[in-house]
Amino acid sequence: MYFQSFLVVLIFVCVPLKAQYKWFNPLQANYPVVRGQAWQEEPIAPYARLPLRAKEKVRKPLWDLSCQSAGLSIAFRSNTPEIKVRYVVKGALSMAHMPATGVSGIDLYATDNDGRERWCAGKYSMRDTITYVFDGLSYAAKATNGFEYQLFLPLYNSLSWLEIGVPENSTFHFLPVSQEKPIVIYGTSIAQGACASRPGMAWGNILNRKSEHPVVNLGFSGNGLLEKELFDLLSEIDAKLFIIDCMPNLPGEKAKVIYDRTLAGVRKLRENSKAPILLVEHDGYANDATSENAEESYRSANRELREAYNALQQEQIENIYYLTKEEIGIPADGMVDGVHSTDLGMQQYAESYLKKIREILHEEIGTISTCIPCKQQRDPYDWYGRHEEVLKLNRQESPEILMIGNSITHYWAGEPAAGQQYGKAAWDKLFKNKIVHNLGFGWDKIENVLWRIYHGELDGFKANKIFLLIGTNNLLFNTDEEIILGILQITEAIKVRQPQAQLFVLGILPRTNLEKRIQQLNRQLCESIEGSCTYINLFHLLTDKDGVISSSLFRGGLHPNEKGYEVIGVALKKYVK
């Protein structure tokens, strides 16, 4: 008996214990988490793209395609070393010209704490229940709260259910759907995702990943026909931009409907929206150089679209843009079957769109880090959540004054409120009886402010005055020239979005052991912005006669204390009036 008991214990010790997992169903979250659905506030089938009421309005083939999860994704934050996903699809796993990993697979991307995108490799099993395992996930220093993940769903299949699992000792929480206005795509099978090898390589998802704007994918394989019913639905969406990319479904003889349907559709959109509308030509066929019929087929569609565009211009309908076949530039090797895109074609499609969209939305992208917008999550507070708070607050209450900056602004006072406020009395005295929003974010660099501006924090209202204080967190990473160029790019972005507002740029505040460098940088900054906005120098008010930071006005040699904020408030009073 003793020997048997010992043997049982020995076996138990020697057999490795499997980690226990906790599982999360996105549809059971307390808030909407499925991204890419434009109708969040009304009944919609799980992982579908149109509201349930559309079933009685659109043709059955289109409705069936709308139940496929192309362009949908789920975002979450976790510090887990392993992620498991299990789900069931309703249709065939693959197609003759498109692999199962694209038709029915998923794709996982991570964003680290400095806003850099990372692809996650997964091991998968395509059975009745499809499973993906992403293991060996590691995190950079200070990433104790993990990374932000985005899980892209199948391009050409419908989901019955899905669960995400992580080890029990890992953190996990879903990220809510963004309140930022989406880019809306209405198109064909190419827009839906044919024939990407995996969901992340569909051009709409590449656009989502690279621009970081929400994207609604209303691409319907063989059914992007510029129909009234779809434009009626599109007109309900409060979009940042509409993309109309239906020409591949209307070549040859079908092209005769393009002119009238395009005019009717654009006019319908303009009844409810002033958002830019981008009309897109047929991207051509891989064999158009060897087949006159193929060439004439797509050219007939593009001629009709161009005529419609010219007519809209003559009607003086504003914010209508045009993307040509040549601008798209799909090479012959960018197509699987002469029509549908390979990953190479998808990448080219996305790049052409990104270039055009950045022009339309005035989102300049530079070549140095301070001029390349990106997110961050370097502080313990929820950076992404604060951004969403700002968007919500701006919609609820139009601000008269904006204070934009990093932790120095964040922890001063005002709304959205920080966990700690160190200068509330000075804030209340300075901004008495004024609506002021605090757009300060702890640990923000110049490029993080640029991202927030590009992603809606200055949209939908008209402010009277805007104060910008940024750059101290770049001192350890960038040259003075790079810092000044980044600040200049921010000022241009502000003026495009808030042209009526008075813009005030504050010089960088003194910082222990960096006072001389900051003084010189501020002089160069003042010279660079002269005439374009108002420069405010507070440096001398916060240092002693030798130019050394005044310890009585700061906490830790960087952040003002209550007395420091009082000095700043007094200095800004004449500009706030």
C-alpha positions in Angstrom: 0.0 0.0 0.0 2.8 2.4 0.9 4.6 1.6 -2.4 1.4 2.2 -4.4 0.8 5.6 -2.7 4.4 6.5 -3.3 4.1 5.6 -7.0 1.0 7.8 -7.4 2.7 10.7 -5.8 5.8 10.2 -8.0 3.7 10.1 -11.2 1.9 13.2 -10.1 5.2 15.1 -9.5 6.8 13.9 -12.7 3.9 14.7 -15.1 4.0 18.5 -15.8 0.9 20.3 -14.9 -0.9 22.1 -17.7 -1.5 25.8 -17.1 -5.1 26.6 -16.3 -6.7 29.0 -18.7 -9.4 31.6 -18.3 -11.6 32.3 -21.4 -13.2 35.5 -22.6 -16.1 35.8 -25.1 -16.2 39.2 -26.8 -19.9 39.2 -27.1 -20.3 38.9 -23.3 -18.2 42.0 -22.6 -19.9 44.9 -20.7 -19.3 47.3 -23.7 -19.0 47.0 -27.5 -15.6 45.4 -28.4 -16.2 44.2 -32.0 -14.5 46.8 -34.2 -15.5 47.5 -37.7 -19.3 47.4 -37.1 -20.9 50.8 -38.0 -24.2 50.1 -36.3 -23.1 49.5 -32.7 -26.2 50.9 -31.1 -28.8 48.6 -32.7 -29.4 44.9 -33.2 -26.8 43.3 -35.4 -26.0 39.6 -35.9 -22.8 38.4 -34.1 -19.7 39.2 -36.1 -21.8 40.6 -39.0 -21.4 43.9 -40.9 -24.9 45.2 -41.5 -27.7 45.8 -39.0 -30.5 43.2 -38.8 -33.0 45.5 -40.3 -31.0 45.6 -43.6 -31.9 42.0 -44.3 -35.3 43.1 -45.6 -33.7 45.9 -47.7 -30.8 44.4 -49.6 -30.6 41.4 -51.9 -30.0 38.0 -50.3 -26.5 37.4 -51.8 -25.4 40.7 -50.4 -27.0 40.0 -47.0 -25.3 36.6 -46.8 -21.9 38.2 -47.6 -22.6 40.8 -44.9 -22.7 38.0 -42.3 -19.0 37.2 -43.1 -16.6 38.9 -40.7 -14.3 40.7 -43.2 -12.7 43.7 -41.6 -13.9 43.0 -38.1 -11.4 42.8 -35.2 -11.2 42.6 -31.4 -8.7 44.6 -29.4 -7.5 43.7 -25.9 -4.6 44.4 -23.5 -2.7 41.5 -21.8 0.7 40.7 -20.4 0.3 37.0 -21.2 3.1 34.8 -22.6 0.5 32.8 -24.5 -2.8 33.5 -26.2 -5.3 30.8 -27.4 -8.2 31.5 -29.7 -10.9 28.9 -30.5 -13.9 29.4 -32.7 -16.3 27.8 -35.2 -17.2 29.0 -38.7 -20.3 28.2 -40.7 -18.9 27.9 -44.2 -16.2 26.0 -46.2 -12.7 26.5 -44.8 -11.0 27.5 -48.1 -11.7 28.4 -51.8 -9.9 27.3 -55.0 -8.0 30.6 -55.2 -7.7 31.5 -51.6 -6.2 29.6 -48.7 -8.0 28.6 -45.5 -5.8 31.0 -43.5 -7.3 33.9 -45.4 -10.9 32.5 -45.8 -11.3 31.2 -42.3 -8.2 32.1 -40.3 -7.4 34.9 -37.8 -4.5 37.2 -37.5 -2.9 38.8 -34.3 -0.9 42.0 -34.1 0.6 43.6 -31.0 1.4 47.3 -30.3 4.1 47.8 -27.8 4.4 50.6 -25.3 6.1 52.9 -27.8 3.4 52.4 -30.4 5.4 50.0 -32.6 3.4 47.3 -34.4 4.5 43.6 -34.0 3.0 40.6 -35.8 2.4 37.5 -33.8 3.0 34.0 -35.3 0.3 31.5 -34.5 0.1 27.7 -34.7 -3.3 26.7 -36.0 -5.5 23.6 -36.4 -8.4 23.8 -39.0 -10.9 21.4 -37.6 -14.6 21.6 -36.6 -13.4 24.0 -33.9 -10.5 26.0 -35.3 -7.8 26.8 -32.8 -4.8 29.2 -32.9 -2.0 29.3 -30.3 0.3 32.3 -30.0 3.0 31.4 -27.6 6.5 32.6 -26.6 5.1 36.2 -26.4 7.6 38.5 -24.6 7.6 42.1 -23.5 10.1 44.9 -23.4 11.2 46.4 -20.1 8.6 48.4 -18.2 5.8 46.6 -20.1 4.4 45.0 -16.9 0.8 45.6 -18.2 1.7 44.0 -21.5 0.8 45.1 -25.0 -2.3 46.1 -26.8 -3.4 43.3 -29.2 -5.7 43.4 -32.2 -7.2 40.2 -33.5 -8.5 40.3 -37.1 -11.3 37.9 -37.9 -11.9 35.7 -41.0 -12.3 37.4 -44.4 -14.7 35.0 -46.1 -16.5 33.1 -43.4 -19.2 33.6 -40.7 -18.5 32.9 -37.1 -20.8 30.9 -34.8 -18.8 31.7 -31.6 -15.3 32.7 -30.5 -13.3 32.7 -27.3 -9.9 34.1 -26.3 -8.0 32.3 -23.6 -4.9 33.3 -21.5 -3.3 31.6 -18.4 -5.0 32.4 -15.2 -2.1 34.4 -13.8 -2.1 36.8 -16.8 -4.0 40.1 -17.0 -6.6 40.5 -19.7 -9.2 43.1 -20.6 -11.0 44.0 -23.8 -10.6 47.5 -25.3 -13.8 49.3 -26.2 -14.6 50.3 -29.7 -13.1 53.7 -30.5 -15.4 56.7 -30.6 -13.3 58.1 -33.5 -15.1 58.4 -36.8 -14.3 55.6 -39.2 -13.0 55.3 -42.7 -15.9 53.5 -44.5 -15.1 51.3 -47.5 -17.9 50.2 -50.0 -16.5 47.8 -52.6 -16.1 44.4 -54.1 -14.4 41.1 -53.4 -11.0 42.8 -53.4 -12.2 45.2 -50.7 -13.6 42.2 -48.8 -10.2 40.6 -48.8 -9.7 38.3 -51.8 -7.2 36.8 -52.0 -5.1 37.7 -49.0 -3.2 34.8 -47.4 -4.3 35.9 -43.9 -6.7 38.6 -42.6 -4.1 41.1 -41.6 -3.0 41.3 -45.3 -6.4 42.4 -46.7 -5.9 46.0 -47.9 -8.6 47.4 -45.6 -7.0 45.8 -42.6 -3.5 47.0 -43.7 -5.1 50.5 -43.9 -6.5 50.0 -40.4 -3.2 48.9 -39.0 -1.0 51.6 -40.7 -3.3 54.6 -40.3 -4.7 53.3 -37.0 -8.0 54.9 -38.0 -11.2 52.7 -37.4 -12.2 51.1 -40.7 -15.6 49.7 -41.7 -15.3 47.2 -44.5 -18.5 47.0 -46.6 -16.8 45.0 -49.4 -19.2 42.4 -50.9 -17.8 39.8 -53.3 -19.3 40.2 -56.7 -21.9 42.6 -55.2 -20.4 46.1 -55.1 -22.9 47.5 -57.5 -23.5 51.1 -56.3 -27.0 50.2 -55.2 -29.4 52.7 -53.7 -30.0 50.4 -50.7 -26.3 50.4 -49.8 -26.0 54.2 -50.2 -29.0 54.6 -47.9 -27.2 52.6 -45.3 -23.9 54.4 -45.8 -25.6 57.7 -45.4 -26.4 56.7 -41.8 -22.7 56.5 -40.8 -20.9 59.4 -39.2 -17.7 58.8 -41.2 -14.3 60.4 -41.4 -14.1 59.4 -45.0 -16.1 57.4 -47.5 -14.3 55.2 -50.1 -16.3 54.0 -53.1 -14.4 51.2 -54.8 -17.0 49.3 -56.8 -15.6 49.5 -60.4 -14.3 45.9 -60.5 -17.9 44.6 -60.3 -19.1 46.9 -63.1 -16.8 46.4 -66.2 -17.8 46.2 -69.8 -21.6 46.3 -70.5 -22.3 46.7 -66.8 -20.6 50.1 -66.8 -23.6 51.9 -68.2 -25.1 52.2 -64.7 -22.0 53.8 -63.1 -22.7 57.4 -64.0 -26.2 57.6 -62.7 -25.7 55.4 -59.6 -22.5 57.3 -58.6 -24.2 60.7 -58.8 -27.3 59.4 -56.9 -25.1 57.8 -54.3 -22.9 60.8 -53.7 -25.9 63.1 -53.4 -27.4 60.7 -50.9 -24.3 60.8 -48.8 -24.2 64.6 -48.9 -27.7 64.8 -47.5 -26.3 63.8 -44.1 -22.5 64.1 -44.2 -19.8 66.6 -45.2 -17.1 63.8 -45.0 -14.7 63.5 -47.9 -15.7 61.0 -50.6 -13.0 59.1 -52.5 -14.1 57.6 -55.9 -11.8 54.8 -57.0 -11.1 53.5 -60.5 -11.0 49.9 -61.6 -7.5 48.7 -60.8 -7.3 46.7 -64.1 -6.5 43.1 -64.9 -3.2 41.2 -64.9 -3.7 40.3 -68.6 -4.8 43.7 -69.9 -1.5 44.0 -71.9 -2.2 40.8 -73.8 -6.0 41.1 -74.1 -7.7 44.1 -75.8 -11.1 42.9 -74.4 -9.8 42.9 -70.9 -8.3 46.4 -71.3 -11.5 47.8 -72.8 -13.6 46.1 -70.1 -12.0 48.0 -67.3 -11.5 51.2 -69.2 -15.2 51.5 -70.0 -15.9 51.4 -66.2 -13.3 54.1 -65.5 -14.6 56.4 -68.3 -18.0 56.3 -66.7 -16.6 57.0 -63.3 -14.5 59.9 -64.5 -17.6 61.4 -66.2 -19.5 61.1 -62.9 -16.6 62.7 -61.0 -16.5 65.6 -63.5 -20.3 66.1 -63.2 -20.0 66.3 -59.4 -17.2 68.8 -59.7 -19.5 70.9 -62.0 -22.2 70.7 -59.4 -19.6 72.1 -56.9 -20.2 69.3 -54.5 -17.3 69.7 -52.0 -14.8 67.2 -50.7 -15.0 64.8 -53.7 -11.6 63.1 -54.5 -10.5 60.6 -57.2 -8.0 57.7 -57.2 -6.8 56.5 -60.6 -5.8 53.0 -61.8 -2.3 54.4 -62.4 -2.1 55.7 -58.8 -3.1 52.3 -57.5 -0.4 50.7 -59.6 -1.1 47.0 -59.1 1.6 45.0 -60.9 0.7 41.8 -62.9 2.3 39.7 -60.2 0.0 41.4 -57.7 -3.0 39.3 -58.7 -3.8 35.6 -58.1 -6.1 35.0 -61.1 -5.8 38.1 -63.1 -8.4 39.9 -60.9 -8.0 39.3 -57.2 -4.9 40.6 -55.3 -2.1 38.6 -53.8 -0.5 39.9 -50.6 1.8 41.9 -52.9 -1.2 43.5 -54.6 -2.9 44.1 -51.3 0.1 45.9 -50.0 0.3 48.1 -53.1 -3.4 48.8 -52.8 -3.0 49.9 -49.2 0.0 52.1 -49.9 -1.8 53.9 -52.7 -4.8 54.5 -50.4 -2.6 55.6 -47.5 -0.9 58.2 -49.6 -4.2 59.6 -50.9 -6.0 59.5 -47.6 -3.1 61.3 -45.8 -3.4 64.1 -48.4 -7.2 64.3 -48.0 -7.1 64.3 -44.1 -4.0 66.5 -43.9 -2.0 63.9 -42.0 1.6 64.8 -42.9 4.1 62.0 -42.0 7.8 62.9 -41.7 11.0 60.8 -41.7 12.2 61.5 -38.2 10.6 60.1 -35.1 9.1 63.4 -33.8 7.2 63.7 -37.1 5.9 60.2 -37.2 2.6 60.0 -35.2 2.4 57.0 -32.8 0.6 55.9 -29.7 2.2 55.1 -26.3 1.6 53.4 -23.0 4.6 54.2 -20.9 2.8 55.3 -17.7 0.5 53.3 -15.4 -2.6 55.2 -16.4 -4.7 54.1 -19.4 -3.4 56.3 -22.3 -5.8 54.9 -24.9 -8.7 55.2 -22.4 -7.8 58.9 -21.8 -7.8 59.6 -25.5 -11.3 58.1 -25.7 -12.3 60.3 -22.7 -11.2 63.3 -24.6 -13.2 62.4 -27.7 -16.3 61.8 -25.6 -15.9 65.1 -23.6 -15.4 67.1 -26.8 -18.6 65.8 -28.2 -20.5 66.5 -25.0 -19.2 70.0 -24.4 -17.4 72.1 -27.0 -14.3 73.6 -25.4 -13.4 77.3 -25.5 -9.8 76.6 -24.6 -7.5 73.6 -25.0 -4.4 72.8 -23.0 -2.2 70.3 -25.0 0.8 68.7 -23.6 2.4 65.9 -21.5 2.3 65.1 -17.7 3.1 68.8 -16.8 -0.3 69.7 -18.3 -2.0 66.3 -17.4 -1.4 66.7 -13.7 -2.2 70.4 -13.5 -6.1 70.1 -13.2 -9.2 70.2 -15.3 -11.2 67.7 -17.3 -10.7 64.9 -18.2 -9.5 64.7 -14.6 -6.2 63.0 -13.8 -5.8 60.7 -10.8 -3.7 63.3 -9.2 -3.9 67.1 -9.6 -1.2 69.4 -8.3 -2.3 72.8 -9.3 -6.1 72.9 -9.1 -6.3 76.2 -7.3 -4.2 77.9 -10.0 -6.2 76.2 -12.8 -9.6 77.3 -11.3 -8.4 80.8 -10.9 -6.9 81.1 -14.4 -9.9 79.5 -16.2 -12.8 80.8 -14.1 -16.1 80.6 -16.0 -14.4 79.2 -19.1 -14.8 75.7 -20.7 -11.3 74.3 -20.8 -10.3 70.8 -21.7 -7.0 69.2 -20.5 -5.4 67.4 -23.4 -2.2 66.6 -21.4 -1.1 63.0 -21.3 1.6 61.7 -19.0 4.9 60.7 -20.7 3.8 62.0 -24.1 6.4 62.9 -26.6 5.8 65.2 -29.6 4.9 62.2 -31.9 2.2 61.1 -29.4 0.5 64.5 -29.5 0.7 64.4 -33.3 -1.1 61.0 -33.2 -3.9 62.3 -30.9 -4.5 65.3 -33.2 -4.7 63.1 -36.2 -7.1 60.9 -34.4 -9.8 63.3 -33.6 -9.0 65.3 -30.5 -9.4 68.6 -32.3 -12.4 67.7 -34.5 -16.0 68.6 -34.3 -15.8 72.0 -32.5 -14.2 75.5 -32.7 -12.0 76.6 -29.9 -11.0 80.1 -29.2 -7.5 79.5 -27.8 -5.1 76.6 -27.8 -2.0 76.3 -25.6 0.8 73.8 -26.5 3.5 72.7 -24.1 5.4 69.7 -25.4 9.0 68.5 -25.9 10.6 67.8 -22.5 10.2 64.0 -22.9 12.0 64.1 -26.3 15.1 65.7 -24.8 16.6 62.3 -23.9 15.9 60.8 -27.3 16.1 63.6 -30.0 18.3 66.4 -31.2 17.1 70.0 -30.8 16.5 70.2 -34.5 14.2 67.1 -34.4 12.3 68.5 -31.4 11.7 71.9 -33.2 10.6 70.2 -36.4 8.2 68.0 -34.5 6.7 71.0 -32.7 6.3 72.9 -36.0 4.5 69.9 -37.5 2.1 69.9 -34.6 1.4 73.6 -35.0 0.6 73.1 -38.7 -1.7 70.2 -37.8 -3.5 72.4 -35.2 -3.9 75.3 -37.6 -5.5 73.0 -40.3 -8.1 71.7 -37.8 -8.6 74.8 -35.7 -7.8 77.8 -38.1 -9.9 80.3 -36.1 -8.2 79.6 -32.8 -5.3 81.7 -31.3 -2.4 79.3 -31.0 0.2 79.8 -28.1 3.3 77.7 -28.0 5.0 77.6 -24.6 8.8 77.1 -24.5 10.0 73.9 -22.7 10.1 74.4 -19.0 13.3 74.1 -17.1 14.5 70.6 -16.1 17.3 69.7 -13.7 20.7 69.4 -15.4 19.3 70.4 -18.8 18.7 74.1 -18.2 21.3 75.4 -20.7 20.2 73.1 -23.5 16.6 74.1 -23.0 17.4 77.8 -23.0 19.2 77.4 -26.4 16.4 75.2 -27.8 13.7 77.7 -26.7 15.5 80.5 -28.5 15.6 78.5 -31.7 11.9 77.5 -31.2 10.9 81.1 -30.8 12.7 82.1 -34.0 11.2 79.2 -35.9 7.5 79.9 -35.1 7.8 83.7 -35.3 4.8 85.1 -37.2 2.9 81.9 -37.3 1.7 81.8 -33.7 2.4 83.3 -30.3 5.5 82.1 -28.4 5.4 82.3 -24.6 8.6 82.0 -22.6 8.1 81.0 -18.9 11.7 79.8 -18.4 13.0 82.8 -16.5 10.0 82.8 -14.1 10.9 79.3 -13.0 14.6 79.6 -12.5 17.0 81.5 -10.3 19.3 84.3 -11.5 21.8 81.8 -12.7 19.3 80.0 -14.9 19.1 77.0 -12.6 15.7 75.4 -12.0 14.0 76.7 -8.9 13.6 73.7 -6.6 10.9 75.6 -4.6 8.6 75.5 -7.7 9.1 71.9 -8.8 8.7 68.3 -7.7 11.6 66.1 -8.6 13.2 68.6 -11.0 10.6 68.3 -13.7 7.0 68.7 -12.6 5.7 72.0 -11.1 4.3 71.9 -7.6 1.4 73.9 -6.4 3.4 77.1 -6.2 5.0 76.4 -9.6 1.5 76.1 -11.2 0.5 79.3 -9.5 3.5 81.1 -11.2 2.5 79.6 -14.6 -1.1 80.6 -14.1 -0.3 84.2 -13.3 1.9 84.4 -16.4 -0.8 83.0 -18.7 -3.6 85.2 -17.4 -3.1 88.0 -20.0 -3.3 85.4 -22.8 -6.5 83.7 -21.5 -8.6 86.8 -21.2 
